Amino acid sequence: MQIKPLFLRRKEVATYFNISESTVFRWWKSGHLPSPIELGPNRTVWDKAEIDKWIEKKKEKRDMRV
């Protein structure tokens, strides 16, 4: 049984979208990506469920334009 991650680090978010880590930062700062959770002074993560929900909203908007 494989455990699905609940949280993604910036590098993992970048891999998930096939973008650079700096693009993850830019998307977040510009409001195009959900805000991360600061777990500690050196650990910031994104909630995978929020990322997936964000993707679904993007798909719904796409489908509405057609």
C-alpha positions in Angstrom: 0.0 0.0 0.0 1.4 3.4 -1.1 0.8 6.4 1.2 -0.3 9.5 -0.7 1.4 12.7 0.5 -0.8 15.2 2.3 1.7 18.0 1.8 4.1 19.0 -0.9 7.3 21.0 -0.6 8.1 23.7 -3.2 10.3 21.3 -5.2 7.4 18.7 -5.2 4.9 21.3 -6.4 7.3 22.3 -9.2 7.6 18.7 -10.2 3.8 18.2 -10.0 3.3 21.0 -12.5 6.6 20.5 -14.5 7.7 24.1 -13.7 10.6 25.6 -11.9 10.7 26.3 -8.2 10.9 30.0 -8.8 7.7 29.8 -10.9 6.0 28.1 -7.9 7.1 31.1 -5.8 5.9 33.6 -8.5 2.5 31.9 -8.9 2.0 31.9 -5.2 3.0 35.6 -4.8 0.7 36.6 -7.7 -2.3 34.7 -6.3 -2.3 32.0 -9.0 -1.5 29.2 -6.5 -3.0 28.5 -3.1 -1.0 29.9 -0.2 1.5 27.5 1.5 1.5 26.5 5.2 4.5 27.5 7.2 5.2 24.6 9.5 8.4 26.1 10.9 11.1 28.6 10.2 12.6 26.4 7.4 9.6 24.3 6.3 6.9 25.6 4.0 4.5 23.2 2.4 1.4 23.2 0.2 -1.7 21.2 1.1 -2.1 18.7 -1.8 -5.9 18.7 -1.4 -5.9 22.5 -1.8 -3.8 22.1 -4.9 -6.1 19.5 -6.4 -9.2 21.6 -5.6 -7.5 24.6 -7.3 -6.9 22.5 -10.4 -10.5 21.4 -10.4 -11.7 25.0 -10.3 -9.4 25.8 -13.2 -11.0 22.9 -15.1 -14.5 24.2 -14.3 -13.6 27.7 -15.6 -12.2 26.1 -18.8 -15.4 24.1 -19.3 -17.6 27.1 -18.8 -15.8 29.0 -21.6 -16.6 26.3 -24.2 
